[in-house]
Structure formats: structure tokens, C-alpha cells
């Protein structure tokens, strides 16, 4: 990060992070990384209702993170902005790094 962020930029960043701070939306984004999927297929892979999946997909669509298209009676969803998944991957890598550091500390303490 470089420079000082304006208040409006900070607001946009924190809004995007808040959008991604929901377990259902994180899971949906990871499933959509595999390609275009109908709502029913997504809800079959998740411990929630199709209505809840649709609600979260609508939120992600309004934010520009997912795209949707109609195919007959079916609505198919796909990723429109892969940067959110990259951010999730970076977060996971950070967590793994912390776990590795903690494991090293435990190993040293046990020695």
C-alpha cells in the first residue's frame, strides 16, 4: 500500500471486505471458481436453502463480483471479478503462514 488513502477509498475498501466477510458468500465464490453453475447446483453443495443462496448471489451480483445469464428456465452464475477470489487466496495463505509460525514455536517449546 502506498500513500494516504482518502476517506472515500477507505469506505470502498471496507465495504468490499465486509461483503466478503460472510461464510456463505465466500463458499459461493469458491464454488464459482470452477465455472458457470445454476442456483440449484450451488445450493445442493451448501448447507443452506436455495432461497438463501439466491439472496447471496444477488448481493454478489449487485457488487459486480458475479455475472448471471438466463438459459431457458435456468439462471446460471459465474465469476465476473476474480480479484475477490485472489484476495481470499491471499488471506488463506496468510492464515497458513501464521499456523506454520505457531507450529514452529510449539516445536521449539517442546524441545
Backbone as a chain_set.jsonl record, in Angstrom:
{"seq": "XXXXXXXXXXXXXXXXXXXXXXXXXXXXXXXXXXXXXXXXXXXXXXXXXXXXXXXXXXXXXXXXXXXXXXXXXXXXXXXXXXXXXXXXXXXXXXXXXXXXXXXXXXXXXXX", "coords": {"N": [[0.849, -1.175, 0.0], [0.512, 2.158, -0.804], [1.004, 5.581, -0.036], [-1.438, 7.935, 1.297], [-4.714, 7.064, 2.011], [-7.817, 8.276, 0.842], [-10.831, 9.221, 2.564], [-13.073, 8.287, 1.196], [-12.0, 6.226, -0.378], [-11.12, 4.475, 1.605], [-13.618, 3.812, 2.622], [-14.749, 2.434, 0.412], [-13.012, 0.219, 0.254], [-13.374, -1.003, 2.781], [-16.068, -1.622, 2.568], [-16.027, -3.545, 0.536], [-14.52, -5.547, 1.787], [-16.249, -6.148, 3.902], [-18.345, -7.235, 2.463], [-17.183, -9.603, 1.669], [-16.914, -10.867, 4.05], [-18.621, -12.891, 4.803], [-19.609, -16.15, 5.444], [-21.229, -17.744, 3.695], [-21.127, -16.333, 1.26], [-18.377, -16.436, 0.725], [-18.049, -19.186, 0.348], [-19.692, -19.529, -1.901], [-18.288, -18.02, -3.83], [-15.938, -19.54, -4.022], [-16.956, -21.908, -5.08], [-17.904, -20.974, -7.523], [-15.554, -20.454, -8.825], [-14.987, -22.702, -10.235], [-16.463, -22.594, -12.505], [-19.348, -21.784, -14.578], [-22.523, -22.034, -13.014], [-25.739, -23.335, -12.116], [-28.249, -22.082, -9.788], [-29.511, -24.112, -8.272], [-27.669, -26.225, -8.327], [-25.552, -25.067, -6.932], [-26.791, -24.683, -4.423], [-27.231, -27.312, -3.726], [-24.716, -28.099, -2.978], [-24.242, -26.827, -0.658], [-24.813, -26.078, 2.841], [-27.435, -24.832, 3.074], [-30.48, -23.104, 2.171], [-31.978, -22.997, -1.173], [-33.149, -20.484, -1.554], [-31.69, -18.832, 0.177], [-29.163, -19.046, -0.966], [-29.709, -17.836, -3.439], [-30.275, -15.253, -2.54], [-27.77, -14.395, -1.543], [-26.263, -14.617, -3.893], [-27.464, -12.62, -5.389], [-26.658, -10.351, -3.941], [-23.877, -10.503, -4.387], [-23.91, -10.223, -7.143], [-24.97, -7.616, -7.494], [-22.818, -6.228, -6.474], [-21.002, -6.602, -8.437], [-19.366, -8.813, -8.526], [-20.18, -11.321, -9.396], [-21.562, -12.733, -12.388], [-24.588, -13.182, -14.235], [-26.707, -15.22, -16.27], [-29.495, -16.046, -18.261], [-30.681, -19.225, -19.151], [-32.936, -20.641, -20.779], [-35.272, -21.778, -18.495], [-33.531, -21.666, -16.474], [-31.17, -19.978, -14.378], [-27.898, -19.082, -14.715], [-24.866, -18.72, -12.956], [-21.716, -17.057, -12.723], [-18.244, -16.223, -12.113], [-17.464, -12.81, -12.199], [-15.566, -11.081, -11.431], [-12.495, -11.839, -10.643], [-10.764, -10.944, -8.745], [-11.691, -10.919, -6.122], [-11.561, -13.601, -5.383], [-8.826, -13.967, -5.514], [-8.071, -12.339, -3.402], [-9.228, -13.797, -1.296], [-7.677, -16.131, -1.514], [-5.159, -15.074, -0.866], [-5.623, -14.364, 1.765], [-6.051, -16.865, 2.908], [-3.495, -17.939, 2.516], [-2.05, -16.278, 4.22], [-3.111, -17.052, 6.689], [-2.276, -19.712, 6.749], [0.482, -19.272, 6.906], [0.663, -18.113, 9.459], [-0.172, -20.284, 11.003], [1.887, -22.086, 10.49], [4.015, -20.683, 11.663], [3.196, -20.693, 14.351], [3.232, -23.457, 14.803], [5.939, -23.932, 14.589], [6.851, -22.495, 16.839], [5.641, -23.976, 18.891], [6.936, -26.406, 18.535], [9.569, -25.664, 19.165], [9.226, -24.966, 21.839], [8.548, -27.404, 22.935], [10.845, -28.832, 22.67]], "CA": [[0.0, 0.0, 0.0], [1.303, 3.373, -0.884], [0.302, 6.843, 0.137], [-2.556, 8.076, 2.227], [-5.991, 6.799, 1.367], [-8.893, 9.211, 1.169], [-11.929, 8.615, 3.321], [-13.957, 7.551, 0.284], [-11.31, 4.991, -0.752], [-11.21, 3.601, 2.784], [-15.002, 3.328, 2.656], [-14.92, 1.416, -0.634], [-12.251, -0.978, 0.628], [-14.026, -1.68, 3.906], [-17.333, -2.182, 2.071], [-15.718, -4.784, -0.185], [-14.118, -6.54, 2.782], [-17.465, -6.549, 4.623], [-19.075, -8.099, 1.537], [-16.511, -10.904, 1.66], [-16.832, -11.38, 5.425], [-19.782, -13.737, 5.04], [-19.232, -17.525, 5.081], [-21.977, -18.225, 2.53], [-20.602, -15.686, 0.058], [-17.039, -16.996, 0.479], [-18.23, -20.522, -0.215], [-20.221, -19.369, -3.25], [-17.205, -17.582, -4.704], [-15.017, -20.655, -4.274], [-17.645, -22.835, -5.985], [-17.997, -20.352, -8.848], [-14.236, -20.512, -9.467], [-14.961, -23.894, -11.071], [-17.193, -22.33, -13.744], [-20.751, -21.353, -14.554], [-23.309, -23.004, -12.256], [-27.094, -22.905, -11.757], [-28.501, -21.904, -8.354], [-29.83, -25.385, -7.627], [-26.423, -26.988, -8.144], [-24.838, -24.418, -5.834], [-27.457, -24.944, -3.143], [-27.035, -28.732, -3.404], [-23.365, -28.257, -2.417], [-24.101, -25.969, 0.517], [-25.764, -26.388, 3.922], [-28.407, -23.752, 3.19], [-31.61, -23.232, 1.243], [-31.813, -22.32, -2.465], [-33.531, -19.085, -1.394], [-30.565, -18.135, 0.794], [-28.125, -18.998, -1.999], [-30.14, -16.801, -4.388], [-30.133, -13.94, -1.892], [-26.356, -14.052, -1.51], [-25.838, -14.411, -5.27], [-27.969, -11.298, -5.766], [-25.754, -9.38, -3.3], [-22.612, -10.568, -5.122], [-24.167, -9.692, -8.488], [-25.072, -6.151, -7.378], [-21.473, -5.718, -6.209], [-20.19, -6.816, -9.625], [-18.444, -9.942, -8.372], [-20.665, -12.448, -10.187], [-22.41, -12.458, -13.542], [-25.658, -14.174, -14.397], [-27.379, -15.244, -17.567], [-30.627, -16.97, -18.308], [-30.627, -20.291, -20.142], [-34.278, -21.208, -20.641], [-35.823, -21.506, -17.168], [-32.424, -21.731, -15.514], [-30.251, -18.846, -14.287], [-26.535, -19.559, -14.477], [-23.989, -17.723, -12.331], [-20.279, -17.248, -12.915], [-17.447, -15.126, -11.572], [-17.245, -11.661, -13.074], [-14.394, -10.376, -10.912], [-11.672, -12.851, -9.966], [-9.92, -10.337, -7.712], [-12.193, -11.316, -4.806], [-11.01, -14.932, -5.1], [-7.399, -13.783, -5.225], [-7.997, -11.814, -2.034], [-9.498, -14.93, -0.402], [-6.489, -16.998, -1.554], [-4.094, -14.407, -0.108], [-5.996, -14.461, 3.176], [-5.774, -18.245, 3.304], [-2.034, -18.083, 2.6], [-1.635, -15.591, 5.445], [-3.506, -17.911, 7.816], [-1.357, -20.859, 6.74], [1.761, -18.787, 7.408], [0.551, -17.968, 10.912], [-0.239, -21.632, 11.582], [3.254, -22.619, 10.418], [4.807, -19.999, 12.697], [2.772, -21.215, 15.654], [3.726, -24.837, 14.91], [7.384, -23.836, 14.88], [7.002, -22.076, 18.232], [5.276, -25.113, 19.742], [8.032, -27.384, 18.417], [10.708, -25.142, 19.941], [8.875, -25.011, 23.269], [8.505, -28.806, 23.335], [12.203, -29.395, 22.588]], "C": [[0.89, 1.232, 0.0], [0.417, 4.573, -0.645], [-0.8, 6.8, 1.172], [-3.859, 7.865, 1.466], [-7.001, 7.86, 1.784], [-9.983, 8.462, 1.924], [-12.843, 7.804, 2.411], [-13.323, 6.238, -0.17], [-11.355, 3.993, 0.401], [-12.621, 3.01, 2.881], [-15.261, 2.246, 1.627], [-14.215, 0.119, -0.272], [-12.953, -1.732, 1.757], [-15.38, -2.26, 3.503], [-17.094, -3.499, 1.348], [-15.318, -5.887, 0.781], [-15.326, -7.038, 3.573], [-18.302, -7.496, 3.757], [-18.499, -9.514, 1.552], [-16.443, -11.549, 3.034], [-18.05, -12.223, 5.786], [-19.445, -15.158, 4.582], [-19.958, -18.061, 3.847], [-21.421, -17.623, 1.25], [-19.199, -16.188, -0.276], [-17.172, -18.365, -0.175], [-18.769, -20.45, -1.648], [-19.118, -18.959, -4.227], [-16.244, -18.719, -5.017], [-15.659, -21.691, -5.2], [-17.71, -22.27, -7.4], [-16.648, -20.287, -9.561], [-14.15, -21.681, -10.445], [-15.733, -23.709, -12.369], [-18.632, -21.939, -13.494], [-21.634, -22.443, -13.947], [-24.722, -22.464, -12.024], [-27.27, -22.854, -10.231], [-28.728, -23.241, -7.66], [-28.583, -26.214, -7.371], [-25.582, -26.392, -7.011], [-25.471, -24.773, -4.497], [-27.346, -26.41, -2.738], [-25.689, -28.97, -2.724], [-23.173, -27.481, -1.124], [-25.149, -26.326, 1.575], [-26.763, -25.251, 4.149], [-29.471, -23.927, 2.115], [-31.295, -22.569, -0.104], [-32.17, -20.829, -2.382], [-32.39, -18.267, -0.802], [-29.402, -18.006, -0.2], [-28.467, -17.891, -2.996], [-29.952, -15.407, -3.808], [-28.671, -13.492, -1.897], [-25.793, -13.838, -2.927], [-26.281, -13.035, -5.775], [-27.064, -10.199, -5.189], [-24.423, -9.333, -4.057], [-22.757, -10.006, -6.537], [-24.244, -8.168, -8.466], [-23.709, -5.516, -7.147], [-20.535, -5.912, -7.405], [-19.226, -7.981, -9.542], [-18.872, -11.167, -9.171], [-21.535, -11.941, -11.329], [-23.507, -13.516, -13.577], [-26.23, -14.064, -15.798], [-28.461, -16.306, -17.518], [-30.401, -17.959, -19.446], [-31.933, -21.051, -20.019], [-34.866, -20.796, -19.301], [-34.749, -21.412, -16.087], [-31.607, -20.436, -15.554], [-28.888, -19.4, -13.893], [-25.686, -18.412, -13.94], [-22.539, -18.095, -12.602], [-19.551, -16.07, -12.284], [-17.304, -14.038, -12.622], [-15.973, -10.92, -12.681], [-13.588, -11.359, -10.069], [-10.816, -12.267, -8.847], [-10.388, -10.708, -6.31], [-11.641, -12.687, -4.423], [-9.518, -14.854, -4.824], [-7.204, -13.251, -3.812], [-8.25, -12.931, -1.021], [-8.303, -15.875, -0.361], [-5.343, -16.389, -0.752], [-4.369, -14.482, 1.391], [-5.706, -15.861, 3.702], [-4.269, -18.488, 3.433], [-1.491, -17.417, 3.859], [-1.94, -16.443, 6.677], [-2.573, -19.121, 7.9], [0.009, -20.469, 7.282], [1.755, -18.636, 8.914], [0.526, -19.328, 11.592], [1.149, -22.253, 11.582], [4.149, -21.998, 11.486], [4.468, -20.521, 14.076], [3.273, -22.635, 15.869], [5.209, -24.845, 15.222], [7.63, -23.45, 16.327], [6.677, -23.221, 19.195], [6.379, -26.157, 19.715], [9.252, -26.954, 19.235], [10.443, -25.244, 21.45], [8.896, -26.456, 23.78], [9.904, -29.433, 23.357], [12.997, -29.205, 23.838]], "O": [[1.885, 1.311, 0.72], [-0.761, 4.583, -1.002], [-1.053, 5.784, 1.82], [-4.062, 8.437, 0.394], [-7.03, 8.286, 2.938], [-10.039, 7.232, 1.916], [-13.334, 6.748, 2.809], [-14.024, 5.239, -0.33], [-11.601, 2.805, 0.191], [-12.781, 1.83, 3.191], [-15.918, 1.248, 1.925], [-14.766, -0.964, -0.472], [-13.107, -2.951, 1.695], [-15.794, -3.285, 4.042], [-17.853, -4.454, 1.515], [-15.73, -7.036, 0.618], [-15.415, -8.227, 3.881], [-18.896, -8.446, 4.267], [-19.234, -10.497, 1.458], [-15.959, -12.674, 3.162], [-18.461, -12.261, 6.946], [-19.034, -15.348, 3.437], [-19.354, -18.764, 3.037], [-21.259, -18.33, 0.255], [-18.87, -16.347, -1.451], [-16.479, -18.661, -1.148], [-18.349, -21.224, -2.509], [-19.032, -19.5, -5.33], [-15.785, -18.849, -6.151], [-14.966, -22.289, -6.023], [-17.584, -23.016, -8.371], [-16.603, -20.085, -10.775], [-13.342, -21.66, -11.373], [-15.673, -24.568, -13.248], [-19.071, -21.785, -12.354], [-21.524, -23.616, -14.304], [-24.893, -21.273, -11.763], [-26.532, -23.501, -9.488], [-28.194, -23.476, -6.576], [-28.454, -26.836, -6.317], [-24.977, -27.123, -6.228], [-24.771, -25.124, -3.547], [-27.363, -26.727, -1.549], [-25.535, -29.935, -1.976], [-22.082, -27.471, -0.554], [-26.232, -26.812, 1.249], [-26.919, -24.767, 5.27], [-29.362, -24.802, 1.256], [-30.444, -21.683, -0.173], [-31.56, -20.007, -3.065], [-32.148, -17.138, -1.228], [-28.741, -16.969, -0.257], [-27.6, -17.095, -3.356], [-29.52, -14.489, -4.506], [-28.373, -12.342, -2.218], [-24.941, -12.972, -3.13], [-25.546, -12.371, -6.505], [-26.746, -9.23, -5.878], [-23.902, -8.252, -4.336], [-21.832, -9.386, -7.062], [-23.654, -7.502, -9.317], [-23.47, -4.387, -7.576], [-19.399, -5.438, -7.384], [-18.355, -8.125, -10.4], [-18.03, -11.966, -9.579], [-22.152, -10.879, -11.25], [-23.362, -14.602, -13.016], [-26.243, -13.001, -16.419], [-28.346, -17.318, -16.826], [-29.989, -17.589, -20.545], [-32.031, -22.001, -19.243], [-34.953, -19.606, -18.998], [-35.042, -21.113, -14.93], [-31.379, -19.868, -16.622], [-28.742, -20.087, -12.882], [-25.78, -17.279, -14.412], [-22.181, -19.269, -12.696], [-20.159, -15.05, -11.962], [-17.054, -14.32, -13.794], [-15.375, -10.218, -13.497], [-13.95, -11.669, -8.934], [-10.206, -13.014, -8.082], [-9.569, -10.805, -5.396], [-11.29, -12.911, -3.265], [-9.002, -15.595, -3.987], [-6.282, -13.664, -3.108], [-7.567, -13.006, 0.0], [-7.946, -16.37, 0.708], [-4.636, -17.101, -0.039], [-3.446, -14.644, 2.189], [-5.181, -16.024, 4.803], [-3.826, -19.168, 4.359], [-0.573, -17.938, 4.493], [-1.123, -16.539, 7.594], [-2.137, -19.506, 8.985], [0.629, -21.23, 8.025], [2.728, -18.989, 9.579], [1.138, -19.506, 12.645], [1.549, -22.88, 12.563], [4.937, -22.689, 12.131], [5.362, -20.767, 14.885], [3.69, -22.991, 16.972], [5.685, -25.656, 16.016], [8.514, -24.006, 16.978], [7.365, -23.406, 20.199], [6.722, -26.73, 20.749], [9.883, -27.769, 19.908], [11.34, -25.569, 22.227], [9.23, -26.695, 24.941], [10.109, -30.461, 24.002], [14.151, -29.628, 23.906]]}, "num_chains": 1, "name": "protein.A"}
